[in-house]
Amino acid sequence: MIEILQTGPLNTVQDLGRFGFRNAGVTSSGAMDWLALTIGNLLVGNGEGEAALEVQTFPFRLRFERGTTVAITGADCDARLDGRRLPPWWSVPVSTGQVLELDAPRRSARAYLTFAGGIDIEPVMGSRSTSLRGGFGGLDGRFLAANDRLGIGSAYACAVPPGGFGVMPPEAALAEHFPASQDGTLLVRAIPAGEYALFGAEAERFWTQTWKISSQSDRTGYRLAGEPIRLASPVELRSHGVVPGVVQMPPSGEPIVQMSDANTAGGYPKMAGVIDIDLWRLGQARIGSRIQFVQSSVTEALAAERAVQAYLEDIRRTVPMLAHALAAMSRR
Amino acid sequence: MTFMQSNALSTPASISTVSAEEPKISVIGTAAYLIEAPGAFDLPAQRRIWALAHAVEPWPEVREIVPGVTNLLVILKRTPEEPEQFEARLRHEWDCARGIDLIGKTVEIPVTYGGEHATDLAAVCDFTGLTDREVVRLHWQGNYTVVALGSAPGFGYLHGLDPRIHMPRKTVPSLRMLKGTVTIGGMQTGVSVLTGPNGWNSIGFAELQMFDPMKNPPALLAPGDKVRFVPERIEL
């Protein structure tokens, strides 16, 4: 068991998402940064899709009621175990009674806590992800609260040395495959979507300006603030399926990017769609930060996907080897 | 239309309509393809979409399909290596698709028309020039078909609303419309499944549970089902 000692709102149990029910109006949910969740699971010896805690409001504290292995990935939150600082992207064995604390990160938005054996809750419709909107999945469909206790799966603890070990964060390891700006604006690659042509010459401004992520942004979607881009006459489309990453243009002229808890259907004109491999980075963008869209292509997206897969494959291969080697050394 | 076409065609990965009779195929990101039937929102177009959905669903590279209102979103497991080829296959499948009739069940939904939850009934009367009794009668006398589910868990988009009571969505949505509210949105009608913001026009209330995550299937309605609204009470 783990016990939540302190938490803000909106922290939830998430896995890689709930698939196969979009045609019943059920959003996929799942981690906003699937890559951080996947790496966290690999670091504790889990299957890649086990559930984790997604922490996006701070400070956050929990106590372990039994020994296990925990990994902290995603945003760097100055994690401390009984007051001892842990590096980011780190996996470490913990014993009964130890307390893990996370503080607000200076950059990026969400941290992921994964536990050896995963979080022991019943999947609903094939997933342990919390659907806040639907009120099911995760912990009764709600966000975590102080005094909540969650079961931890009873997998073999993986052979992590006492001091733990970590991986190079994907932003660093994959830097050459993800464009970066000089001034900290997040560059998000996107491909024109169904109604792009309706915007004519106006569409140019979609790419050239930077957009600010407004305070009305959450796991459902980001509302972007900037110079509006409007159609000469409003268009209401027939309801159609949408996916996370779709950039819709409501009559206000300020884009909405749907995220993990995206509505399953929409009717607003679609300006663009974020390339799928950039979604984990957008999932780490903070309210108040700036983003700029960069026109991309399937070819470029495929190259980035291959790089991410190679990075993951490297972790899959080396984590067990590294863990065993370090554990053997520490026994000497 | 030629301006739009040439613009869209010059944009890689966003190929638009070729002619008025061709479906429009566009992408959302790298792994989701939206195919939109040409022509009106009618049942023949919807039946052809259902046929397409039926044909595409077993393709090994397909993760999920989401039939919409005369359109189909096809979500792939991964970005296709040859997007043009995939799009050509979709287009070919559409050309081969003939309408199918889904054998649906008939669902009767008891409704309280009017009353405290029918906050937009007066506006519907103003817009349509009908009395509240006529609006209610035209609504419950309709024979409806579930064309698609979406927007919220178990919400069914219904076709078959009498054109005399078509009513545009509200420009300012209700902030907290109750789950179970019977609504009109444009040429569609439905029963809301979540309490929250809603831009459709409320004319009544239904108690029937439309979604239960613990059931299989979780949604009461399915595409092709017939729906009848039964006026349990009329409070005008």
Interface residues (C-beta under 8 A of the other chain):
Chain A: F19 G20 F21 R22 N23 A24 G25 V26 V124 M125 S131 R133 G134 F136 G137 A190 I191 P192 A193 G194 Y196 A197 L198 G200 E236 R238 S239 H240 G241 V242 V243 G245 V246 N263 T264 A265 K270 G273 V274 I275 D276 I277 L279 S297 V298 A301 L302 E305
Chain B: F3 M4 N7 A8 T11 P12 A13 S14 S16 K24 S26 V27 I28 G29 T30 A31 A32 L34 E36 F41 R63 E64 I65 V66 P67 G68 V69 T70 N71 L72 L73 I75 R78 T79 P80 E81 P83 A148 L149 G150 S151 A152 P153 G154 F155 Y157 R169 G186 Q188 V193 L194 G196 F211 P213 M214 P217 P218 A219
